[in-house]
């Protein structure tokens, strides 16, 4: 097994297992947390006009559904994600609200999209997990019509996003088995280096590449903090395997570490991100694999 296949297998297992299940349980708080990013992507689609939109790494479907509501019958929005639990949740949400959104459970890096079938690709924190991002973005490019655009929001560095590592830093002394983040590996901060992101897009055939700094004011009710910590991120992924006493000590230790982010009953922080934009160029090479 080569490193890329191993990377894919690890990500697929993670998001079809404990990580995906944790995101489903935390759906409500995560939707609230990332709503400013969703709003920015919806606005970008609105400005471009109705069309065929692909939401990559759509998770439980919040952004896909928001775009579909905005476009109505004037366009189409499809969400794709490798996580079966999250796609199941997205489909239930679509059915419950009578949405026209559609969802595909598959890997956007490998999925055989019909060539030239989309006007816009969007992603809210969903493109940092590819084991081979050049191949992935090349595959997405072939799915685009000439002049189609990609707009993706990704995290900048961990150093610029201290909120995102508070739980694991506080819990580490209590959980020796807590996995360390691997620099450059698929994951939350894989696209922290703007130069690397630009290089990936250039090598995969995109044009008019721009990687811009953007900050989002995010928050959710403080009452939801324990559920967030115990379901999401490195701590959430191992929490269910801990014995009862350790789980209780982790919660008692980790929650106070977030005190600096509390304000009037809300958890508040700034999400430091990149807005990644590029265009599918015209020319004979557009649909070439």
C-alpha positions as CSV (number, residue, x, y, z in Angstrom):
1,X,0.0,0.0,0.0
2,X,1.5,3.4,-1.0
3,X,1.3,6.4,1.3
4,X,-1.5,8.1,-0.7
5,X,-3.7,5.0,-0.5
6,X,-2.9,4.7,3.2
7,X,-3.8,8.4,3.7
8,X,-7.1,7.9,1.9
9,X,-8.0,4.8,3.9
10,X,-7.2,6.6,7.1
11,X,-9.4,9.6,6.3
12,X,-12.2,7.4,5.0
13,X,-12.1,5.3,8.2
14,X,-12.0,8.4,10.4
15,X,-14.9,10.2,8.8
16,X,-17.0,7.1,8.4
17,X,-16.3,6.3,12.0
18,X,-15.9,8.3,15.2
19,X,-15.2,11.7,13.6
20,X,-18.2,11.6,11.3
21,X,-20.4,10.4,14.1
22,X,-19.2,13.1,16.4
23,X,-19.9,15.8,13.8
24,X,-23.5,14.4,13.4
25,X,-24.0,14.6,17.2
26,X,-22.6,18.2,17.3
27,X,-24.4,19.3,14.1
28,X,-26.4,22.1,15.7
29,X,-23.5,23.7,17.4
30,X,-21.2,23.3,14.4
31,X,-23.8,24.9,12.1
32,X,-24.0,27.9,14.5
33,X,-20.2,28.0,14.8
34,X,-19.6,28.1,11.1
35,X,-22.6,30.1,10.0
36,X,-20.5,33.2,9.0
37,X,-18.5,31.0,6.6
38,X,-21.7,29.6,5.2
39,X,-23.1,33.0,4.6
40,X,-20.0,34.2,2.8
41,X,-20.2,31.2,0.4
42,X,-23.9,31.6,-0.2
43,X,-23.4,35.3,-1.0
44,X,-20.7,34.4,-3.5
45,X,-23.1,32.0,-5.3
46,X,-25.8,34.7,-5.3
47,X,-23.4,37.2,-6.8
48,X,-22.5,34.8,-9.6
49,X,-26.1,33.9,-10.3
50,X,-28.1,30.6,-10.3
51,X,-26.3,27.6,-11.8
52,X,-24.9,24.2,-11.1
53,X,-23.1,24.2,-7.7
54,X,-20.9,21.5,-6.1
55,X,-20.3,21.7,-2.4
56,X,-17.1,19.7,-1.6
57,X,-16.7,18.2,1.9
58,X,-20.3,19.1,2.6
59,X,-20.6,17.4,5.9
60,X,-24.1,17.3,7.3
61,X,-25.2,19.7,4.5
62,X,-25.8,23.1,6.0
63,X,-24.1,25.1,3.2
64,X,-25.5,22.9,0.5
65,X,-29.0,23.3,1.8
66,X,-28.5,27.1,2.2
67,X,-27.4,27.4,-1.4
68,X,-30.3,25.3,-2.6
69,X,-32.8,27.5,-0.6
70,X,-31.4,30.6,-2.2
71,X,-31.5,29.3,-5.8
72,X,-34.8,27.4,-5.6
73,X,-35.7,25.9,-9.0
74,X,-33.3,28.2,-10.8
75,X,-30.3,26.1,-10.1
76,X,-29.0,22.9,-8.6
77,X,-26.7,22.2,-5.6
78,X,-25.1,18.9,-4.9
79,X,-23.0,18.1,-1.8
80,X,-20.3,15.4,-1.8
81,X,-18.6,14.0,1.2
82,X,-16.7,10.7,2.0
83,X,-18.6,10.4,5.4
84,X,-21.6,8.1,5.3
85,X,-22.9,9.2,8.7
86,X,-22.8,12.9,7.7
87,X,-24.3,12.3,4.2
88,X,-27.1,10.3,5.9
89,X,-27.7,13.3,8.2
90,X,-27.7,15.7,5.2
91,X,-30.2,13.6,3.3
92,X,-32.5,13.5,6.3
93,X,-32.3,17.3,6.6
94,X,-33.0,17.8,2.9
95,X,-36.0,15.5,3.1
96,X,-37.4,17.2,6.2
97,X,-37.3,20.6,4.6
98,X,-38.3,19.5,1.2
99,X,-35.1,20.7,-0.3
100,X,-34.0,20.3,-3.9
101,X,-30.4,19.7,-2.7
102,X,-28.8,16.3,-3.5
103,X,-26.1,14.5,-1.7
104,X,-23.4,12.0,-2.9
105,X,-21.4,9.8,-0.5
106,X,-18.1,9.5,-2.2
107,X,-14.5,10.9,-2.4
108,X,-14.4,14.1,-4.5
109,X,-10.8,13.2,-5.4
110,X,-11.8,10.0,-7.1
111,X,-15.4,10.4,-8.1
112,X,-16.1,10.3,-11.8
113,X,-17.9,13.6,-12.3
114,X,-19.5,14.3,-15.7
115,X,-17.0,16.6,-17.5
116,X,-18.1,20.3,-17.5
117,X,-21.1,19.8,-15.4
118,X,-20.7,22.6,-12.7
119,X,-20.5,26.3,-12.8
120,X,-19.2,26.7,-9.2
121,X,-17.4,24.7,-6.6
122,X,-17.7,25.8,-3.0
123,X,-16.3,24.3,0.2
124,X,-16.6,25.3,3.8
125,X,-13.6,23.7,5.5
126,X,-13.9,20.6,3.4
127,X,-10.9,20.4,1.0
128,X,-8.0,20.0,3.5
129,X,-8.4,16.3,3.9
130,X,-7.4,15.0,0.4
131,X,-4.5,12.5,0.5
132,X,-3.4,13.9,-3.0
133,X,-4.7,17.4,-3.3
134,X,-3.3,18.0,-6.8
135,X,-5.2,15.0,-8.1
136,X,-8.3,16.1,-6.2
137,X,-8.3,19.7,-7.6
138,X,-7.5,18.4,-11.1
139,X,-10.6,16.1,-10.8
140,X,-12.7,19.1,-9.7
141,X,-11.4,21.2,-12.5
142,X,-12.6,18.6,-15.1
143,X,-16.0,18.7,-13.5
144,X,-16.2,22.5,-14.2
145,X,-17.5,24.3,-17.3
146,X,-15.1,26.8,-18.9
147,X,-14.9,29.9,-16.7
148,X,-16.3,28.0,-13.7
149,X,-15.0,29.1,-10.3
150,X,-13.9,27.5,-7.1
151,X,-14.4,29.3,-3.8
152,X,-13.2,27.5,-0.7
153,X,-12.7,28.6,2.9
154,X,-9.8,26.8,4.7
155,X,-8.0,27.3,8.0
156,X,-4.8,29.3,8.3
157,X,-2.3,28.1,10.8
158,X,-2.9,26.5,14.2
159,X,-0.9,29.4,15.7
160,X,-3.5,31.9,14.3
161,X,-6.4,29.7,15.6
162,X,-5.7,29.1,19.3
163,X,-9.3,28.2,20.0
164,X,-9.0,25.1,17.8
165,X,-6.2,23.6,19.9
166,X,-7.2,24.5,23.4
167,X,-9.0,21.2,24.2
168,X,-6.1,18.9,23.1
169,X,-3.5,21.0,24.9
170,X,-5.4,20.9,28.2
171,X,-6.3,17.3,27.9
172,X,-2.9,16.0,26.8
173,X,-1.6,15.3,30.3
174,X,-4.7,13.1,31.0
175,X,-4.7,11.3,27.7
176,X,-1.2,10.0,26.8
177,X,-2.7,8.3,23.7
178,X,-4.0,11.6,22.3
179,X,-2.7,11.6,18.7
180,X,-0.5,14.5,17.7
181,X,-1.2,16.6,14.6
182,X,1.2,15.8,11.8
183,X,2.4,18.9,9.9
184,X,1.5,18.8,6.2
185,X,-0.7,15.7,6.6
186,X,-4.4,15.8,5.5
187,X,-6.3,17.5,8.2
188,X,-7.6,20.8,9.6
189,X,-4.5,22.9,9.0
190,X,-3.2,21.2,5.9
191,X,-3.8,24.3,3.8
192,X,-2.2,26.8,6.3
193,X,0.6,27.7,3.8
194,X,-0.9,30.0,1.2
195,X,2.0,29.4,-1.1
196,X,1.4,25.6,-1.0
197,X,-2.3,26.2,-1.8
198,X,-1.5,28.3,-4.8
199,X,1.0,25.7,-6.0
200,X,-1.6,22.9,-5.7
201,X,-4.1,24.9,-7.7
202,X,-1.6,25.8,-10.4
203,X,-0.4,22.3,-10.8
204,X,-3.9,21.0,-11.1
205,X,-4.7,23.4,-13.9
206,X,-6.6,26.3,-12.4
207,X,-6.1,29.9,-13.4
208,X,-6.7,33.3,-11.8
209,X,-5.6,31.9,-8.5
210,X,-6.1,34.1,-5.4
211,X,-5.6,33.2,-1.7
212,X,-6.8,35.9,0.5
213,X,-6.8,36.3,4.3
214,X,-10.3,36.4,5.8
215,X,-11.4,36.4,9.5
216,X,-14.8,35.3,10.8
217,X,-16.3,36.2,14.1
218,X,-17.6,32.9,15.3
219,X,-19.5,31.7,18.4
220,X,-22.0,29.5,20.1
221,X,-23.8,29.2,23.4
222,X,-21.5,28.4,26.3
223,X,-23.9,25.8,27.4
224,X,-22.9,23.8,24.3
225,X,-19.2,23.8,25.1
226,X,-19.0,20.4,26.8
227,X,-20.8,18.8,23.9
228,X,-18.5,20.4,21.4
229,X,-15.3,19.4,23.2
230,X,-16.4,15.7,23.7
231,X,-17.6,15.2,20.1
232,X,-15.3,17.2,17.9
233,X,-11.5,17.4,17.3
234,X,-8.7,15.2,18.6
235,X,-10.3,15.0,22.1
236,X,-13.7,14.2,20.7
237,X,-12.3,11.3,18.7
238,X,-10.9,9.5,21.7
239,X,-13.4,10.6,24.4
240,X,-15.7,7.7,24.0
241,X,-12.9,5.2,24.5
242,X,-11.9,6.6,27.8
243,X,-13.1,5.2,31.1
244,X,-15.7,7.1,33.1
245,X,-13.3,8.6,35.6
246,X,-10.9,9.8,32.9
247,X,-13.8,11.3,30.9
248,X,-15.0,13.2,34.0
249,X,-11.5,14.5,34.7
250,X,-11.0,15.6,31.1
251,X,-14.2,17.6,31.1
252,X,-13.3,19.2,34.5
253,X,-9.9,20.1,33.1
254,X,-10.7,21.2,29.6
255,X,-13.7,23.4,30.1
256,X,-11.9,26.0,32.3
257,X,-9.2,26.3,29.6
258,X,-11.8,28.0,27.4
259,X,-12.6,30.8,29.9
260,X,-10.7,33.4,27.9
261,X,-13.2,32.7,25.0
262,X,-16.3,33.2,27.1
263,X,-18.3,36.4,27.0
264,X,-21.8,36.9,28.3
265,X,-22.9,33.3,28.1
266,X,-21.4,32.8,24.6
267,X,-18.2,31.2,23.3
268,X,-16.6,33.7,21.0
269,X,-13.4,33.6,18.9
270,X,-12.0,34.7,15.5
271,X,-11.5,32.0,12.9
272,X,-8.4,32.9,10.9
273,X,-8.9,31.5,7.3
274,X,-8.0,31.7,3.7
275,X,-10.5,32.4,1.0
276,X,-9.2,30.4,-2.0
277,X,-10.5,31.4,-5.4
278,X,-9.6,30.2,-8.9
279,X,-11.1,29.8,-12.4
280,X,-11.3,26.8,-14.7
281,X,-9.6,28.1,-17.9
282,X,-10.8,27.6,-21.4
283,X,-8.8,25.4,-23.7
284,X,-8.3,21.9,-24.9
285,X,-6.8,20.8,-21.6
286,X,-9.8,21.6,-19.5
287,X,-11.4,18.1,-19.5
288,X,-8.2,16.1,-19.9
289,X,-7.3,13.7,-17.1
